[in-house]
Amino acid sequence: MLLLRVILVIAIGLLGFNANPCKAASIVGSYHDLSYIDRVHVESWVSVYDNFEQVCVYCHTPHGANQNVAALWNRSLPDPGSYTLYESDTLDAPARAPSPISLLCLSCHDGTIVVDSVLNMPRGATRGTKHSRMKEDWDSIYDCAACHDGWMGPGTDFTGTFLGQDFSNDHPVSIEYSTADPGLKPRPANGVFANGVKLVDNKVECVSCHDPHDPDPQRKPFLRVSNAGSALCYTCHDK
C-alpha cells in the first residue's frame, strides 16, 4: 500500500499538479471547477471520475434538472432527516433539518454523494471507474478522502470539505434569524447585510456566508466576506 501511495504522488507530480488551483476570480480554475480535477485524475494514474470536461455540469443542467429544487440542479439531494443537528439552550430559534437550498451544497459536501454523480450526463463523456462516496476509510482507492487526507503533501487535505452528517458541532443552517435574540444585530429589510452576507427567507443557510461562484483566494473557503478579526461573525452577532 505504501508503494502504491508513492507511485501516485510521483505520477501526479510529473503532471505539474497544482494543489491550490484557486487563483482566479472566476469559478473556472477554482476548487469548484471539477473539470480541472477530472483532468488531473484521468491523465495521471486512473480514470476515477466520469470525465465531463465541463465546469457547470457538476451542479447545473439546462435539461433534465431536479424538479424538486431551483437553479436547474443536476444532482440528487441527501435526505434532510439524516443529519444530527446542533442543539443549544442559547438558541432563540429551534434547530431544523437543512432546507433545500442548503441541501444543494450538502449534495457534495456531506460526503455521501460523489461529485460526478449527476442526473444528466453530457454526451460524449468519458466514463470513469465510479466510486461510491467521498468520505470512506482506506479500503477503497476510489473514494476522495482515501487520498486527499493530507498524505500527499500541503494543500491536499480535503477532509474538511467532507462535512459528514453530524452537525452537532457546526453552525446551524436553515435556522430562523430571530429578531428577539438580543445577541443578534437587526435584520436588514431586504435580508442582505451591507457586506453581502444574506438571509434566505429569513433563514441562515450555507449561502448566507459562502458564495460558491466567488473563489477569492483571500476569502477561503468561498466566504462572502473575510473573517479576519471575526468580521464575518460580527455581521450577525453582536457579541
N, C-alpha and C positions, 0 to 999 in steps of 0.2 A: 504493500500500500504506500509506503514511503517513497519507493522508486516511482510509482505512478504519479504521486504529487510532484516530484522533482521534474519529471518529463513534462507535465502540464505547465509548470512555471516556465520552463525553457521555451516551450512552444509558443506560449503567449508572449513571452519577452521578445522572441525573434520577430513577432509581428509588429513590435513597437506599440503594444497595447498601452493606451493611456488610461491609467486607473482613475483619473479625475477628468472626464470629458467635459464637465460643465464649465465652459469658458465663454459661452456666447450669451447674449441677452435674449436669445430665442430658445424655444424648446428643442430646436434642431441642435444636436450635439450635446444635449444635456442628459442627465440621468433618466429623464422621461423619454428620451429618444431611444426606444428599444430596438429600432432598426440598426443602430450602431452596435448594440450588444449582440444582435444577431450575427453581424458580420464577423465580430471577434470570435465567436464560438464556431461558426461554420468554417472559417478559414484557419483556425488554429488546430484543434485536436479532434473534435467530433461535432457532428451536426445535432446539437441538443435541441435548439429551438426550431419551430417552424419559421423559416426564413421569409418574412413577408416583404422585406425591402421597402417598407413604407413607415412613415413616422406616426401618422394619426390613427392607423387602423387598429392598434392595440387597445384603443379606447372607443373610437368612434367609427361609424359606418353610415354612408348615405342610404343604404338599402338593408332591409332585414334586421333593423335595430331592435333592442329590447323594448317591448311595448309598455313595460311597467315603470319606466323611468324616462327622464328627459335626456337631452344632449345627444340624441342618436347613438345611444350607448351600445357598444359592440361586445358586451360581456354579460354573463350571468351575475347575479348578486348573491352574496352569502345570506344565510338565514339570520335575520335580525335578532332572533331569540337565542342565538348560540353564544352570546357574549356574557362574560361576567362583568357587571357594571361597577363603577366607582360609587362607593357609599360613604357618606359622612354626615354627622349631625349638624355640621356647619352650613350645609347646603339649604338655601331657602326653597329651591325648586327640587322636585324629586328626580332621581336618575331615570333615564328612559333608554330603551334599546335604540341603536343607531337608526336614524331615518334614512330614506333612500338616497339623499344627496351625500351623506357620509358613507353609505354602503358603496357608492361609486368608487371612492378611494379604497375602501376596505376590500373590494373585489380583487385588488392586487396586494394590498398592504397587510392584510391579516395572515397572509401566507398559506391560505387553504386552496387558492385557485392560481394556477401558474399563469405567468404573464402572457403566454402565447395561446391561451385558451380563449378564442374569440368565437362569436356567433356566426359571423360572415367572413370567411377567409377569402382573401383576394385570389383572383385567378392566376395561375402560374406560380403559386407559392411553392417553395421547396419544403417538403415535409421532413422534419427532424425526428429524432428519437424522443418521443413525448415523455415528459416526466410527470409526476403526479401532484406534488406540492412544492412550495418554495422553501419550506422550513421543515427539515427532517434530520434525523441523526445520520451519521456517516455509514449508512448501509446501502445507499444508492447514489452513485455519482451523478445521477440526473436530477438532483434537487439543488436549488441555488445555494442554500446555506451549507451544503456539503463542501463546497469550495470557498465560498465567499464568507468565511468566518475569520478572516484576517491572516490565515497562514501563508498566503501568497505575498504578503508584504503590506506596507502602509497604503491605505486607500482601498483595500479590498475587503474590508469587513462591512458587509451589508446587512448583518443580522439585526441591526437597529431598525431597518426598514420593514422587517417581517414582524409585525406587532403581536401576532398571535390573537387569541380571542379572550384573553384575560385583561380587562381594562380596570381592574380594581386599584391599580396604582398609576393610572393615566388620567389626564384632564378629561372630564366628562364631555361627551358630544351629544348633540340633539337635546340639550338641556335649555329650558327657558331662561332668558335673560330677565331676571326678576328686578323690577324697579323698587321692590320693597326691601331689597337687601342693602343695608347701609354701607356695605363694603364695595359696592359696585357704583361706577360713575353713571350719570344719567344716560338713558338710552337715546341715541340720535333719532330724530324724527323719521329719517329715511332709512334707518338701520345701518348706515355706513358711517364709521368714525372718520375723523379728519385725515388720519394717516392711511386709510384704505381698508383697515380691518372692518369686517362686516358681519352682520347677523343675517340669518336666513329664516324668514317667517318668525322673527324674534327669538331664534334659537342660535346657540353656539354650535357650529358644525366644523368639520375638518377644514372647509374652505374659508372659514372665518379668519383663520391665522395663516393658512397656506394657499398659495396660488400655483396650481400645477403647471401653468403655462409661463411662469416667470422665474427662470432659474438663475437669478442674480447670485453670483458666487459670494457676494458679501452678505447674503441673507439666507444662508443654508439653514434648514432644508426647505427650499421653496417658500420661505417666510414672506409675508406681505410687508413686514417692517422688521428691521434689525432688532434683536432682543438685547443689544448692548445696554448695560445698565438697567436691565429688566424693562426696557421701553415697550416691548410687545405686551408684557403682562400688565403694565400700568395703563395700557389703553382702556382696559375694562375695570381693573381692580384699583381701589382707592388706597389699599394698604396691604 
